Amino acid sequence: MKTVAIYIFDDVEVMDMAGPFEVFSVAGGNTPFYKVYTVAESMRPILARNQLVIIPHYTFDNMPQPDIFVIPGGPGTRREKHNPKVLDFVRK
């Protein structure tokens, strides 16, 4: 089974995060192809677009090694593209 990490951050677009989460989660039907989880910089609640609260499964420091890493869109990307911790993690 492959793993899919979906990065979440304040002002993440809900559909950009939830759509891939749903698609990967149901792929394979009763025999899932993917284990999907969310990851954030910390375990604090994330305030997605329109104030939807999301609790991450993992942080960069304790997440399982992903096979696929999804970076959703949304207004928060304008801030995240300058976040040194995020940029360093993605480079690795």
C-alpha positions in Angstrom: 0.0 0.0 0.0 1.3 3.4 -0.9 1.1 6.4 1.4 -0.2 9.9 0.5 0.6 12.9 2.6 -1.6 16.0 2.2 -0.1 19.2 3.5 -2.6 21.4 5.3 -2.0 25.0 6.4 -4.1 28.0 7.4 -6.3 29.2 4.5 -5.9 26.0 2.5 -8.6 25.6 0.0 -10.9 22.9 1.4 -11.7 21.3 -2.0 -8.1 21.2 -2.9 -7.3 19.3 0.2 -10.5 17.3 0.7 -10.8 16.3 -3.0 -7.5 14.4 -3.2 -8.0 13.0 0.3 -11.3 11.5 -0.8 -10.1 10.2 -4.2 -7.0 8.5 -2.8 -8.9 7.2 0.2 -11.5 5.3 -1.9 -9.2 4.1 -4.7 -9.3 0.4 -4.7 -12.7 0.1 -3.0 -12.7 -2.6 -0.3 -9.0 -3.1 -0.8 -7.5 0.4 -0.5 -4.5 1.3 -2.7 -3.4 4.2 -0.5 -3.1 5.2 3.2 -3.9 8.9 3.2 -3.0 11.3 6.0 -2.7 15.0 6.6 0.5 16.7 7.7 1.1 20.2 9.0 4.0 22.1 10.6 2.5 21.5 14.1 -0.4 19.6 15.7 -2.4 22.8 16.3 -5.8 23.0 14.6 -5.6 24.4 11.1 -8.1 27.0 10.0 -8.8 26.2 6.4 -10.6 28.5 4.0 -13.8 29.9 5.5 -12.7 28.8 9.0 -13.1 25.0 8.7 -11.1 23.5 11.5 -8.9 20.5 10.6 -6.7 18.6 13.0 -3.6 17.2 11.3 -2.6 13.6 11.6 1.1 14.3 11.7 3.8 16.9 11.6 6.8 17.1 9.3 8.8 15.7 12.2 6.7 12.5 12.9 5.0 11.7 9.6 5.5 8.3 7.9 7.5 8.6 4.7 5.0 9.4 1.9 5.1 8.0 -1.6 3.1 10.9 -2.8 3.1 14.4 -1.3 0.1 16.7 -2.1 0.4 20.5 -1.7 -3.1 21.9 -2.2 -3.9 25.5 -3.2 -5.7 28.4 -1.5 -4.9 31.9 -0.3 -2.5 30.4 2.3 -0.1 29.4 -0.4 0.9 33.0 -0.7 2.3 32.8 2.8 3.6 29.2 2.7 5.7 29.8 -0.4 7.9 31.9 1.8 8.0 29.6 4.8 11.5 28.3 5.2 10.5 25.2 7.1 8.0 24.2 4.3 10.5 24.9 1.5 13.2 22.9 3.2 10.9 20.0 3.8 9.7 20.0 0.2 13.3 20.2 -1.1 14.2 17.1 0.9 
